[in-house]
Amino acid sequence: MNPSNVRRDIWLPLIKRAGVRVRDPYSLRHTFASLGRTSGESAFDVAQMMRHSRSVLVDQVYAHSTPSGIAKVAENVTARALGVKPNLRVIEGGESPDVRQPLENQVEEQTKSAVSA
């Protein structure tokens, strides 16, 4: 089966029927791998689902860090180190005089409320 025929005869009609924006199958694989890894699934399990022979391909080719994935790592490390899970948010653009300030204030407030409870 010719890949261009699959796209023309199967893929594009399915996209039209579903009423979604046109995406190629590779984009869906990329999204699947990225979301799988950032949600905590192992590279091995994601690779198995994608039928890759080596799990390292998932992280090398498909999975890129997303802001939500990076924030999750920061939250988990902070919670492990301080015993308090902060509520971080991703800030895009603009300049902040000290990006540590909001986190420090938030941890102090959460610590105070945990002690007084």
N, CA, C and O atoms as a GROMACS GRO file, in nm:
protein
  468
    1MET      N    1   0.085  -0.118   0.000
    1MET     CA    2   0.000   0.000   0.000
    1MET      C    3   0.089   0.124   0.000
    1MET      O    4   0.178   0.136   0.084
    2ASN      N    5   0.067   0.211  -0.088
    2ASN     CA    6   0.145   0.334  -0.103
    2ASN      C    7   0.102   0.435   0.005
    2ASN      O    8  -0.017   0.462   0.021
    3PRO      N    9   0.200   0.493   0.080
    3PRO     CA   10   0.165   0.589   0.187
    3PRO      C   11   0.084   0.709   0.138
    3PRO      O   12  -0.003   0.758   0.211
    4SER      N   13   0.110   0.757   0.018
    4SER     CA   14   0.032   0.872  -0.030
    4SER      C   15  -0.113   0.832  -0.057
    4SER      O   16  -0.204   0.913  -0.041
    5ASN      N   17  -0.135   0.706  -0.098
    5ASN     CA   18  -0.273   0.659  -0.116
    5ASN      C   19  -0.345   0.646   0.017
    5ASN      O   20  -0.463   0.677   0.027
    6VAL      N   21  -0.274   0.601   0.120
    6VAL     CA   22  -0.334   0.590   0.253
    6VAL      C   23  -0.376   0.728   0.301
    6VAL      O   24  -0.486   0.746   0.354
    7ARG      N   25  -0.288   0.825   0.282
    7ARG     CA   26  -0.320   0.962   0.323
    7ARG      C   27  -0.444   1.012   0.248
    7ARG      O   28  -0.538   1.063   0.310
    8ARG      N   29  -0.444   0.999   0.117
    8ARG     CA   30  -0.552   1.051   0.034
    8ARG      C   31  -0.683   0.975   0.055
    8ARG      O   32  -0.789   1.035   0.068
    9ASP      N   33  -0.675   0.842   0.057
    9ASP     CA   34  -0.797   0.761   0.057
    9ASP      C   35  -0.852   0.728   0.195
    9ASP      O   36  -0.971   0.701   0.209
   10ILE      N   37  -0.766   0.729   0.297
   10ILE     CA   38  -0.810   0.689   0.431
   10ILE      C   39  -0.796   0.802   0.532
   10ILE      O   40  -0.894   0.841   0.596
   11TRP      N   41  -0.674   0.854   0.545
   11TRP     CA   42  -0.645   0.951   0.652
   11TRP      C   43  -0.725   1.080   0.637
   11TRP      O   44  -0.794   1.121   0.731
   12LEU      N   45  -0.718   1.145   0.522
   12LEU     CA   46  -0.787   1.273   0.503
   12LEU      C   47  -0.940   1.260   0.514
   12LEU      O   48  -1.003   1.348   0.572
   13PRO      N   49  -1.001   1.155   0.459
   13PRO     CA   50  -1.145   1.138   0.483
   13PRO      C   51  -1.180   1.118   0.631
   13PRO      O   52  -1.284   1.166   0.677
   14LEU      N   53  -1.094   1.048   0.706
   14LEU     CA   54  -1.120   1.031   0.850
   14LEU      C   55  -1.112   1.165   0.924
   14LEU      O   56  -1.195   1.194   1.010
   15ILE      N   57  -1.013   1.246   0.888
   15ILE     CA   58  -0.998   1.378   0.951
   15ILE      C   59  -1.121   1.463   0.922
   15ILE      O   60  -1.175   1.528   1.012
   16LYS      N   61  -1.164   1.463   0.796
   16LYS     CA   62  -1.282   1.542   0.758
   16LYS      C   63  -1.406   1.495   0.833
   16LYS      O   64  -1.484   1.576   0.882
   17ARG      N   65  -1.423   1.363   0.841
   17ARG     CA   66  -1.539   1.307   0.911
   17ARG      C   67  -1.538   1.342   1.059
   17ARG      O   68  -1.643   1.368   1.118
   18ALA      N   69  -1.418   1.343   1.120
   18ALA     CA   70  -1.406   1.375   1.262
   18ALA      C   71  -1.424   1.524   1.289
   18ALA      O   72  -1.456   1.564   1.401
   19GLY      N   73  -1.404   1.606   1.185
   19GLY     CA   74  -1.422   1.751   1.201
   19GLY      C   75  -1.309   1.816   1.279
   19GLY      O   76  -1.332   1.914   1.350
   20VAL      N   77  -1.188   1.763   1.266
   20VAL     CA   78  -1.073   1.820   1.336
   20VAL      C   79  -0.973   1.875   1.234
   20VAL      O   80  -0.982   1.846   1.115
   21ARG      N   81  -0.879   1.954   1.285
   21ARG     CA   82  -0.776   2.010   1.198
   21ARG      C   83  -0.691   1.899   1.139
   21ARG      O   84  -0.671   1.794   1.201
   22VAL      N   85  -0.642   1.922   1.020
   22VAL     CA   86  -0.559   1.823   0.952
   22VAL      C   87  -0.425   1.810   1.024
   22VAL      O   88  -0.354   1.909   1.046
   23ARG      N   89  -0.392   1.690   1.059
   23ARG     CA   90  -0.264   1.656   1.120
   23ARG      C   91  -0.215   1.529   1.052
   23ARG      O   92  -0.294   1.442   1.015
   24ASP      N   93  -0.086   1.519   1.036
   24ASP     CA   94  -0.033   1.397   0.978
   24ASP      C   95  -0.012   1.294   1.091
   24ASP      O   96   0.001   1.332   1.207
   25PRO      N   97  -0.009   1.166   1.056
   25PRO     CA   98   0.006   1.063   1.160
   25PRO      C   99   0.133   1.079   1.243
   25PRO      O  100   0.133   1.046   1.362
   26TYR      N  101   0.240   1.130   1.184
   26TYR     CA  102   0.363   1.150   1.261
   26TYR      C  103   0.340   1.248   1.376
   26TYR      O  104   0.392   1.228   1.485
   27SER      N  105   0.262   1.353   1.352
   27SER     CA  106   0.232   1.450   1.458
   27SER      C  107   0.159   1.383   1.574
   27SER      O  108   0.184   1.415   1.690
   28LEU      N  109   0.070   1.292   1.542
   28LEU     CA  110  -0.002   1.221   1.647
   28LEU      C  111   0.091   1.131   1.728
   28LEU      O  112   0.078   1.121   1.850
   29ARG      N  113   0.185   1.065   1.661
   29ARG     CA  114   0.283   0.983   1.731
   29ARG      C  115   0.370   1.069   1.822
   29ARG      O  116   0.398   1.032   1.936
   30HIS      N  117   0.410   1.184   1.771
   30HIS     CA  118   0.493   1.276   1.848
   30HIS      C  119   0.417   1.322   1.974
   30HIS      O  120   0.472   1.323   2.084
   31THR      N  121   0.292   1.359   1.956
   31THR     CA  122   0.209   1.403   2.068
   31THR      C  123   0.188   1.290   2.168
   31THR      O  124   0.198   1.312   2.289
   32PHE      N  125   0.161   1.169   2.120
   32PHE     CA  126   0.143   1.054   2.208
   32PHE      C  127   0.266   1.031   2.293
   32PHE      O  128   0.256   1.013   2.415
   33ALA      N  129   0.383   1.031   2.229
   33ALA     CA  130   0.508   1.007   2.303
   33ALA      C  131   0.534   1.118   2.405
   33ALA      O  132   0.570   1.090   2.519
   34SER      N  133   0.515   1.243   2.364
   34SER     CA  134   0.541   1.355   2.455
   34SER      C  135   0.446   1.353   2.574
   34SER      O  136   0.490   1.370   2.688
   35LEU      N  137   0.319   1.333   2.549
   35LEU     CA  138   0.222   1.330   2.659
   35LEU      C  139   0.243   1.208   2.749
   35LEU      O  140   0.226   1.216   2.870
   36GLY      N  141   0.278   1.097   2.689
   36GLY     CA  142   0.305   0.977   2.768
   36GLY      C  143   0.421   0.997   2.863
   36GLY      O  144   0.412   0.961   2.981
   37ARG      N  145   0.530   1.054   2.814
   37ARG     CA  146   0.648   1.075   2.899
   37ARG      C  147   0.624   1.182   3.004
   37ARG      O  148   0.664   1.164   3.119
   38THR      N  149   0.560   1.293   2.968
   38THR     CA  150   0.538   1.399   3.067
   38THR      C  151   0.433   1.361   3.171
   38THR      O  152   0.425   1.424   3.276
   39SER      N  153   0.351   1.259   3.140
   39SER     CA  154   0.253   1.215   3.240
   39SER      C  155   0.310   1.107   3.332
   39SER      O  156   0.241   1.055   3.419
   40GLY      N  157   0.438   1.074   3.311
   40GLY     CA  158   0.504   0.982   3.402
   40GLY      C  159   0.518   0.839   3.351
   40GLY      O  160   0.571   0.754   3.423
   41GLU      N  161   0.473   0.812   3.231
   41GLU     CA  162   0.488   0.676   3.177
   41GLU      C  163   0.635   0.652   3.144
   41GLU      O  164   0.707   0.744   3.105
   42SER      N  165   0.679   0.528   3.159
   42SER     CA  166   0.818   0.496   3.131
   42SER      C  167   0.843   0.497   2.981
   42SER      O  168   0.753   0.471   2.901
   43ALA      N  169   0.968   0.527   2.943
   43ALA     CA  170   1.005   0.526   2.802
   43ALA      C  171   0.983   0.387   2.743
   43ALA      O  172   0.944   0.374   2.627
   44PHE      N  173   1.009   0.285   2.822
   44PHE     CA  174   0.990   0.147   2.775
   44PHE      C  175   0.844   0.122   2.738
   44PHE      O  176   0.816   0.069   2.631
   45ASP      N  177   0.752   0.160   2.827
   45ASP     CA  178   0.610   0.134   2.800
   45ASP      C  179   0.559   0.214   2.680
   45ASP      O  180   0.484   0.162   2.598
   46VAL      N  181   0.600   0.339   2.669
   46VAL     CA  182   0.560   0.422   2.555
   46VAL      C  183   0.616   0.362   2.426
   46VAL      O  184   0.546   0.354   2.326
   47ALA      N  185   0.741   0.318   2.429
   47ALA     CA  186   0.803   0.257   2.311
   47ALA      C  187   0.729   0.130   2.272
   47ALA      O  188   0.710   0.104   2.153
   48GLN      N  189   0.688   0.051   2.369
   48GLN     CA  190   0.613  -0.071   2.339
   48GLN      C  191   0.481  -0.038   2.268
   48GLN      O  192   0.445  -0.103   2.170
   49MET      N  193   0.411   0.063   2.318
   49MET     CA  194   0.284   0.103   2.257
   49MET      C  195   0.304   0.153   2.114
   49MET      O  196   0.217   0.134   2.028
   50MET      N  197   0.418   0.216   2.090
   50MET     CA  198   0.446   0.271   1.957
   50MET      C  199   0.516   0.171   1.866
   50MET      O  200   0.545   0.201   1.751
   51ARG      N  201   0.543   0.053   1.918
   51ARG     CA  202   0.610  -0.054   1.845
   51ARG      C  203   0.754  -0.019   1.805
   51ARG      O  204   0.801  -0.060   1.699
   52HIS      N  205   0.822   0.056   1.891
   52HIS     CA  206   0.965   0.082   1.871
   52HIS      C  207   1.044  -0.034   1.930
   52HIS      O  208   1.004  -0.092   2.030
   53SER      N  209   1.156  -0.066   1.868
   53SER     CA  210   1.238  -0.175   1.918
   53SER      C  211   1.324  -0.132   2.036
   53SER      O  212   1.364  -0.215   2.117
   54ARG      N  213   1.352  -0.002   2.047
   54ARG     CA  214   1.436   0.049   2.157
   54ARG      C  215   1.365   0.165   2.225
   54ARG      O  216   1.316   0.257   2.160
   55SER      N  217   1.361   0.160   2.356
   55SER     CA  218   1.291   0.265   2.430
   55SER      C  219   1.363   0.399   2.425
   55SER      O  220   1.300   0.503   2.443
   56VAL      N  221   1.493   0.398   2.400
   56VAL     CA  222   1.568   0.523   2.394
   56VAL      C  223   1.518   0.611   2.280
   56VAL      O  224   1.534   0.733   2.285
   57LEU      N  225   1.460   0.552   2.177
   57LEU     CA  226   1.407   0.630   2.064
   57LEU      C  227   1.297   0.726   2.107
   57LEU      O  228   1.283   0.835   2.051
   58VAL      N  229   1.219   0.685   2.206
   58VAL     CA  230   1.108   0.769   2.250
   58VAL      C  231   1.160   0.903   2.300
   58VAL      O  232   1.108   1.008   2.264
   59ASP      N  233   1.264   0.900   2.384
   59ASP     CA  234   1.316   1.026   2.437
   59ASP      C  235   1.403   1.099   2.336
   59ASP      O  236   1.407   1.222   2.336
   60GLN      N  237   1.472   1.028   2.250
   60GLN     CA  238   1.558   1.094   2.152
   60GLN      C  239   1.482   1.157   2.037
   60GLN      O  240   1.517   1.265   1.991
   61VAL      N  241   1.378   1.091   1.991
   61VAL     CA  242   1.310   1.136   1.870
   61VAL      C  243   1.181   1.212   1.899
   61VAL      O  244   1.157   1.318   1.842
   62TYR      N  245   1.098   1.157   1.985
   62TYR     CA  246   0.963   1.212   2.000
   62TYR      C  247   0.944   1.304   2.120
   62TYR      O  248   0.895   1.416   2.104
   63ALA      N  249   0.982   1.259   2.236
   63ALA     CA  250   0.943   1.329   2.359
   63ALA      C  251   1.031   1.451   2.383
   63ALA      O  252   1.152   1.440   2.398
   64HIS      N  253   0.968   1.564   2.387
   64HIS     CA  254   1.036   1.690   2.421
   64HIS      C  255   0.973   1.742   2.548
   64HIS      O  256   0.855   1.718   2.574
   65SER      N  257   1.050   1.813   2.626
   65SER     CA  258   0.995   1.869   2.750
   65SER      C  259   0.894   1.977   2.716
   65SER      O  260   0.918   2.065   2.634
   66THR      N  261   0.781   1.968   2.781
   66THR     CA  262   0.680   2.072   2.768
   66THR      C  263   0.680   2.154   2.897
   66THR      O  264   0.724   2.104   3.001
   67PRO      N  265   0.632   2.277   2.893
   67PRO     CA  266   0.630   2.357   3.016
   67PRO      C  267   0.560   2.287   3.131
   67PRO      O  268   0.604   2.296   3.246
   68SER      N  269   0.450   2.217   3.104
   68SER     CA  270   0.380   2.150   3.213
   68SER      C  271   0.463   2.036   3.270
   68SER      O  272   0.459   2.009   3.390
   69GLY      N  273   0.540   1.968   3.184
   69GLY     CA  274   0.627   1.862   3.231
   69GLY      C  275   0.739   1.914   3.317
   69GLY      O  276   0.775   1.854   3.418
   70ILE      N  277   0.796   2.027   3.277
   70ILE     CA  278   0.904   2.090   3.353
   70ILE      C  279   0.852   2.137   3.488
   70ILE      O  280   0.919   2.120   3.590
   71ALA      N  281   0.733   2.196   3.490
   71ALA     CA  282   0.675   2.242   3.616
   71ALA      C  283   0.650   2.125   3.710
   71ALA      O  284   0.669   2.137   3.831
   72LYS      N  285   0.608   2.012   3.655
   72LYS     CA  286   0.582   1.894   3.737
   72LYS      C  287   0.710   1.845   3.803
   72LYS      O  288   0.710   1.807   3.920
   73VAL      N  289   0.819   1.846   3.728
   73VAL     CA  290   0.949   1.805   3.784
   73VAL      C  291   0.987   1.898   3.898
   73VAL      O  292   1.028   1.853   4.005
   74ALA      N  293   0.973   2.029   3.876
   74ALA     CA  294   1.008   2.126   3.979
   74ALA      C  295   0.922   2.107   4.104
   74ALA      O  296   0.972   2.113   4.216
   75GLU      N  297   0.793   2.085   4.085
   75GLU     CA  298   0.704   2.064   4.200
   75GLU      C  299   0.742   1.939   4.278
   75GLU      O  300   0.746   1.941   4.401
   76ASN      N  301   0.770   1.831   4.208
   76ASN     CA  302   0.804   1.706   4.275
   76ASN      C  303   0.936   1.715   4.351
   76ASN      O  304   0.947   1.664   4.463
   77VAL      N  305   1.036   1.779   4.292
   77VAL     CA  306   1.165   1.794   4.359
   77VAL      C  307   1.151   1.884   4.481
   77VAL      O  308   1.206   1.855   4.587
   78THR      N  309   1.077   1.994   4.467
   78THR     CA  310   1.055   2.085   4.580
   78THR      C  311   0.980   2.014   4.693
   78THR      O  312   1.015   2.028   4.810
   79ALA      N  313   0.878   1.938   4.657
   79ALA     CA  314   0.802   1.866   4.758
   79ALA      C  315   0.890   1.764   4.832
   79ALA      O  316   0.879   1.748   4.953
   80ARG      N  317   0.975   1.698   4.757
   80ARG     CA  318   1.065   1.599   4.819
   80ARG      C  319   1.167   1.666   4.910
   80ARG      O  320   1.196   1.615   5.018
   81ALA      N  321   1.221   1.781   4.866
   81ALA     CA  322   1.325   1.849   4.943
   81ALA      C  323   1.270   1.922   5.065
   81ALA      O  324   1.330   1.919   5.172
   82LEU      N  325   1.155   1.988   5.049
   82LEU     CA  326   1.102   2.072   5.157
   82LEU      C  327   0.984   2.010   5.230
   82LEU      O  328   0.943   2.061   5.335
   83GLY      N  329   0.929   1.904   5.177
   83GLY     CA  330   0.812   1.844   5.240
   83GLY      C  331   0.685   1.922   5.213
   83GLY      O  332   0.582   1.893   5.274
   84VAL      N  333   0.690   2.019   5.124
   84VAL     CA  334   0.575   2.101   5.090
   84VAL      C  335   0.564   2.104   4.938
   84VAL      O  336   0.662   2.132   4.869
   85LYS      N  337   0.447   2.074   4.886
   85LYS     CA  338   0.429   2.077   4.741
   85LYS      C  339   0.380   2.215   4.699
   85LYS      O  340   0.268   2.254   4.731
   86PRO      N  341   0.465   2.291   4.627
   86PRO     CA  342   0.424   2.425   4.583
   86PRO      C  343   0.328   2.416   4.466
   86PRO      O  344   0.320   2.313   4.398
   87ASN      N  345   0.257   2.522   4.442
   87ASN     CA  346   0.169   2.531   4.327
   87ASN      C  347   0.236   2.624   4.227
   87ASN      O  348   0.214   2.745   4.228
   88LEU      N  349   0.318   2.567   4.140
   88LEU     CA  350   0.394   2.647   4.044
   88LEU      C  351   0.310   2.675   3.921
   88LEU      O  352   0.217   2.601   3.888
   89ARG      N  353   0.344   2.782   3.854
   89ARG     CA  354   0.281   2.813   3.727
   89ARG      C  355   0.389   2.852   3.628
   89ARG      O  356   0.492   2.908   3.666
   90VAL      N  357   0.366   2.822   3.502
   90VAL     CA  358   0.462   2.855   3.398
   90VAL      C  359   0.435   2.998   3.353
   90VAL      O  360   0.322   3.033   3.319
   91ILE      N  361   0.540   3.079   3.353
   91ILE     CA  362   0.529   3.218   3.311
   91ILE      C  363   0.600   3.231   3.178
   91ILE      O  364   0.719   3.201   3.167
   92GLU      N  365   0.528   3.275   3.077
   92GLU     CA  366   0.587   3.290   2.946
   92GLU      C  367   0.606   3.437   2.915
   92GLU      O  368   0.517   3.520   2.937
   93GLY      N  369   0.725   3.469   2.864
   93GLY     CA  370   0.753   3.606   2.822
   93GLY      C  371   0.768   3.701   2.939
   93GLY      O  372   0.746   3.663   3.054
   94GLY      N  373   0.805   3.822   2.908
   94GLY     CA  374   0.821   3.924   3.011
   94GLY      C  375   0.943   3.896   3.096
   94GLY      O  376   1.005   3.790   3.086
   95GLU      N  377   0.976   3.991   3.179
   95GLU     CA  378   1.090   3.974   3.267
   95GLU      C  379   1.045   3.990   3.411
   95GLU      O  380   0.967   4.079   3.443
   96SER      N  381   1.093   3.905   3.494
   96SER     CA  382   1.064   3.910   3.636
   96SER      C  383   1.192   3.950   3.708
   96SER      O  384   1.298   3.895   3.678
   97PRO      N  385   1.185   4.043   3.803
   97PRO     CA  386   1.307   4.084   3.871
   97PRO      C  387   1.375   3.970   3.946
   97PRO      O  388   1.498   3.964   3.950
   98ASP      N  389   1.298   3.879   4.004
   98ASP     CA  390   1.356   3.765   4.076
   98ASP      C  391   1.256   3.650   4.069
   98ASP      O  392   1.155   3.651   4.140
   99VAL      N  393   1.283   3.552   3.985
   99VAL     CA  394   1.188   3.443   3.968
   99VAL      C  395   1.176   3.356   4.092
   99VAL      O  396   1.080   3.280   4.105
  100ARG      N  397   1.272   3.366   4.184
  100ARG     CA  398   1.266   3.286   4.306
  100ARG      C  399   1.169   3.344   4.408
  100ARG      O  400   1.120   3.272   4.494
  101GLN      N  401   1.141   3.470   4.399
  101GLN     CA  402   1.058   3.538   4.499
  101GLN      C  403   0.920   3.474   4.517
  101GLN      O  404   0.883   3.444   4.630
  102PRO      N  405   0.842   3.451   4.409
  102PRO     CA  406   0.710   3.392   4.431
  102PRO      C  407   0.715   3.255   4.498
  102PRO      O  408   0.632   3.225   4.583
  103LEU      N  409   0.811   3.172   4.460
  103LEU     CA  410   0.823   3.039   4.519
  103LEU      C  411   0.859   3.047   4.666
  103LEU      O  412   0.800   2.977   4.748
  104GLU      N  413   0.956   3.134   4.702
  104GLU     CA  414   0.996   3.147   4.841
  104GLU      C  415   0.880   3.194   4.927
  104GLU      O  416   0.858   3.140   5.036
  105ASN      N  417   0.806   3.293   4.880
  105ASN     CA  418   0.690   3.342   4.956
  105ASN      C  419   0.585   3.234   4.971
  105ASN      O  420   0.527   3.217   5.078
  106GLN      N  421   0.562   3.160   4.865
  106GLN     CA  422   0.460   3.057   4.868
  106GLN      C  423   0.498   2.945   4.964
  106GLN      O  424   0.412   2.896   5.038
  107VAL      N  425   0.623   2.904   4.964
  107VAL     CA  426   0.667   2.797   5.053
  107VAL      C  427   0.657   2.843   5.198
  107VAL      O  428   0.615   2.765   5.284
  108GLU      N  429   0.694   2.969   5.225
  108GLU     CA  430   0.683   3.022   5.362
  108GLU      C  431   0.537   3.021   5.407
  108GLU      O  432   0.507   2.979   5.518
  109GLU      N  433   0.446   3.067   5.321
  109GLU     CA  434   0.304   3.070   5.356
  109GLU      C  435   0.249   2.930   5.379
  109GLU      O  436   0.173   2.909   5.473
  110GLN      N  437   0.286   2.834   5.293
  110GLN     CA  438   0.238   2.697   5.310
  110GLN      C  439   0.295   2.634   5.435
  110GLN      O  440   0.226   2.557   5.503
  111THR      N  441   0.421   2.665   5.466
  111THR     CA  442   0.484   2.611   5.587
  111THR      C  443   0.414   2.666   5.710
  111THR      O  444   0.384   2.592   5.803
  112LYS      N  445   0.388   2.798   5.712
  112LYS     CA  446   0.319   2.860   5.826
  112LYS      C  447   0.181   2.800   5.845
  112LYS      O  448   0.142   2.769   5.958
  113SER      N  449   0.106   2.782   5.736
  113SER     CA  450  -0.030   2.727   5.749
  113SER      C  451  -0.026   2.581   5.793
  113SER      O  452  -0.115   2.536   5.864
  114ALA      N  453   0.078   2.506   5.751
  114ALA     CA  454   0.090   2.365   5.792
  114ALA      C  455   0.124   2.356   5.942
  114ALA      O  456   0.075   2.267   6.011
  115VAL      N  457   0.208   2.448   5.991
  115VAL     CA  458   0.247   2.447   6.132
  115VAL      C  459   0.131   2.487   6.221
  115VAL      O  460   0.112   2.430   6.328
  116SER      N  461   0.050   2.587   6.177
  116SER     CA  462  -0.060   2.636   6.260
  116SER      C  463  -0.181   2.543   6.256
  116SER      O  464  -0.272   2.556   6.338
  117ALA      N  465  -0.185   2.450   6.163
  117ALA     CA  466  -0.302   2.359   6.150
  117ALA      C  467  -0.299   2.246   6.248
  117ALA      O  468  -0.390   2.163   6.249
   0.00000   0.00000   0.00000
